[in-house]
Amino acid sequence: MLETEKYKLICGDCLSELKKMDNQSVNCIITSPPYWAMRKYDNNEDANEIGNEDSYIEYVKNLTSVFSEAKRVLTDNGSLWLNLGDKYNDKALMGMPWRVAISLMDDGWILRNDVIWNQMKGTQSCKDRLRDMYEHFFHFVKSKKYYYNADEIKLKPNLKPKKVNGKMVSATGVSGKKYRQMIIDSEELNETEKNNALKALDDILLKIQSGEVNDFRMTIRGVQRAWHSDDVQISGRAKELKEKGFYIMKMGASGFLPGDIWNIVPEDTWRKDSHCAVFPEELLRIPILATCPGGGVVLDPFSGTGSTVSAALKLGRKGIGIDLSNEYNSIAENRIKQIDNTLF
Ligand SMILES: C[S@@+](CC[C@H](N)C(=O)[O-])C[C@H]1O[C@@H](n2cnc3c(N)ncnc32)[C@H](O)[C@@H]1O
């Protein structure tokens, strides 16, 4: 991609096209390959279309080869976001997203998140099992140290610490009074632990007052249990509770990171110009903002109608799309041309 170019749409087989690209030339890859044995996209029988393999083993192998080449093209601190849905074969749910994810992990990718994309409505195709509602959106990285701009995606707390009867309390009204009494009354904590707990409580209340912290919860041994597990082998919090007698969970005033279940209605319920599974641009916001620096390059090797490239441009990044289908490439081209000229 030339310095001056904002986007590039390439018509061709992604594995061959990736092979022509320079090492570490894109910052982030976001994509949704065809699912196995679901549909045929391209009419050309010779086309190297993924998803039409006779066996799922071959499908997993092909995708692993594509992403192995993609890894070379990705910067060392880059991210891969991979959307995949599952499939039933002869009545059995195949676990296909995980088959691919495990193959990528075995190929050296580090899995950071398995985001569940809750599609809200789901399809009712059978009477003897529940509706399918979600797809996976895996976040992989190449190395343990990777680019991640958490501040860009933090949810801002809509409640702030406030004054009640002249005293500052946390965003959800925690004044610390009950915690103080619990510490004083505790028969579990020794004197040193009690003093340390009271000091930690005073410190966090000062931070509430100064606006540095928005909210907090305190867990005290013998009063509450650790949130995740009581097993000190499993939970660092349980260990803290055992050794110190208490711990405090802060909720920062600068906001908190979104969770790993995203409720987003799929775009193909309203997009009329194509029949493929189109990415809703909302789904791409967090991956682009968090894992591609401003002005960086986002690549989609199965770009279809160009949703990833379009979202990248709107968020001030550059975009490269590769797709086998001429038809989808021209839909993508038209869609991108309609983006506000001021972006170019
Ligand atoms: C699920 S669709 C992607 C849709 C896309 N996320 C969007 O928002 O429009 C998968 C795409 O992969 C393309 N495809 C299949 N095999 C390919 C290959 N070997 N190289 C490049 N594209 C391929 C298909 O033509 C199809 O457009």
The ligand as a Gaussian input file, in Angstrom:
#p B3LYP/6-31G(d) Opt

LIG

0 1
 C      -18.565000     -14.073000       5.448000
 S      -18.080000     -13.260000       4.005000
 C      -17.326000     -11.794000       4.605000
 C      -18.309000     -10.689000       4.756000
 C      -17.687000      -9.410000       5.232000
 N      -17.290000      -9.486000       6.647000
 C      -18.641000      -8.229000       5.051000
 O      -18.876000      -7.480000       6.016000
 O      -19.167000      -8.030000       3.956000
 C      -16.724000     -14.213000       3.467000
 C      -16.059000     -13.734000       2.183000
 O      -14.905000     -14.543000       1.932000
 C      -14.697000     -14.553000       0.518000
 N      -13.738000     -15.635000       0.210000
 C      -13.905000     -16.978000       0.221000
 N      -12.755000     -17.602000      -0.069000
 C      -11.814000     -16.653000      -0.243000
 C      -10.422000     -16.669000      -0.544000
 N       -9.765000     -17.813000      -0.734000
 N       -9.775000     -15.487000      -0.642000
 C      -10.422000     -14.306000      -0.475000
 N      -11.749000     -14.221000      -0.198000
 C      -12.430000     -15.381000      -0.074000
 C      -16.094000     -14.709000      -0.041000
 O      -16.171000     -14.254000      -1.383000
 C      -16.922000     -13.836000       0.931000
 O      -17.105000     -12.546000       0.425000

